[in-house]
């Protein structure tokens, strides 16, 4: 099992390092590792990120995403992948779909090893508020990603909120 890292994805929300293992994408990280990475996957992810940040809605079908986590985390990440670009879902709604609790879902999303590609930025509070984002740049990046996808984000005294708020 070979494990490799590589970088040079500079995006509007920061620089990412790609971690691959056995021809699959394991993580996009913000901390640089010591090892080189897969050139083929680097080109695939680079093209996807360029398309995404230029406003296209690229498919993830060609990317071998293989995030590593517990069985529960895998279930949460797989359910999160079903949220289409330009839409949001609440932690509570996602938790109900999984028969779990919103906080457990939030913890799993905070450990998402492949931000942007696995769209944890599309999960918001029940009232539409943009809460934490573990990807680079925090909530400001979450706002940028949602705005890029066409979600209307308002800035209010109490914080950032999507409009209209998601159900549940």
N, C-alpha and C positions, 0 to 999 in steps of 0.2 A: 504494500500500500504506500504509494508515494504521496507526500504532502508538500505542496509548494505555494509560495506567495509571490505576487508581483504587483507592480503599481504603475501608474501614471494616468489615473482617471481624475482629472481636475474638473469638478462640476461647480455649479453655482452655490452648492451647499457645502463644499469642501472637497478634499482629496480623499480618494478611496484606494485601498489596497485589496487586491483580489486573492483569496485563499482557495486553492483547488486541491482536490484529492481524488485520485483515480478517475480522472477525466470528468469530474463534477465540480460545480461551484458550491463551496462549503460556506464561504463568508465574504462579505465586503466589510472591511474594517477601516478605522481611521488611524490606527497606529501602524507604523511601518515595521515589517518583519525583516529577517535577515536573508530569506531564501528567494531565489528566482521563481517565476511562475510560468504557467502554460501559455504559450504564444497564441494558440488557437482560441482558447477561452478568453484571453485578453482581447483579441480582435472582436469576438462575438459580443462581449460585455461592453467594450468601447463603442461599437456600432449601436448597441441598444441604448446606452446612456446618451450618445449624441442625438439619436432620434428622439428619445424621450424629452431631453432638455431643449430640443428645438420645437417642441409642441406636438410631435407625432404621438400616436398611441401604439408603440411597438408591441408585438406579441412576445410572450415569454416562452413560447413553445420550443424555440430552438436552443434555449439556455438550459443546460442540465443542472437545475437547482437541487442541491442536496444538503440543506441545512442540518446541522447536527444538534440534537436536543432530545429531551425526554419524549415519551409517547404523547403526553398531554400537550407539550409545546408543539410537536409535529401536527397534532389535530388543530390547534389554534392557528398555526401558520397556514395550514391548508385551507381552513375556513376563511381566513383573511384574504387569501388569494382570489376568492370568488367575488370580492367587492370590486366592481368595475371602476375603471378610471373615471373621474368626474363625479363619483358618488361617495358617500360616507355611511358608516354604520356605527352605532353606539357600542360601547363596551358591554352594556347590558344586553343588547340585542344579540351580539355575537355570543355572549355567555349563554343566553337562552338556547340558541341554536346548538350549542355544545353540551347543554345540560350541566353548566358550571356556574361559577360566580364571577361577576365583573372584575373583582380584584385579582383573581387567579388568571383571568384572561389578560389583564393589564400587565401582570408580572411576566407572562409568557411573551407578550408583545415587546416588553422592555428588553428581553433577551434575544430578540430577532437578530440573527447573525447576518442577514442579507438585506439591510435597509434599502429602500427605494424599489429594488426588484421584488421583494416581498413587502407589499404596501401597507405597513403598519401605520403610515401617516393618514390612512383613510378611516381610522378608528378614532372616534371623538366621544366626549361625554354625552350623556342622554339629553342635556339641554343645548347641545351643539358646541359647547366650549372646547377649544383646542387645549387639551391637557398635554402632559409630557410627551416628549419624543426623544428616544435614545440615540437617534442618528446624529450626525454632526450638525451643529447649529441649533439643536433643540427645537423649541416651538416655532421659532422664526423660520426654520427650514421646513417644518410641517406646513406652515402657512404658505410658503413659496411653492411647495409641491402641490398642495391642494389648489392654489390659484392657477398654477400652470395647467392643471387638469380641468379648469373651468368651474371650480367650486367657488361660490361667492363667500368671502370671508370678511366679516365686519370687525372693526376694532371698536370695542366699547370700554367703558370705565372698568368693568370687571374683567376684561381680557378679550382675547380673540374668540370669535364665535362664527360657525358656519350658518348660512341662511339658505333655506329654512332648516331648523334643527331636525335631525333624524328622528324617526319614531322609536321610542323606547330606550 
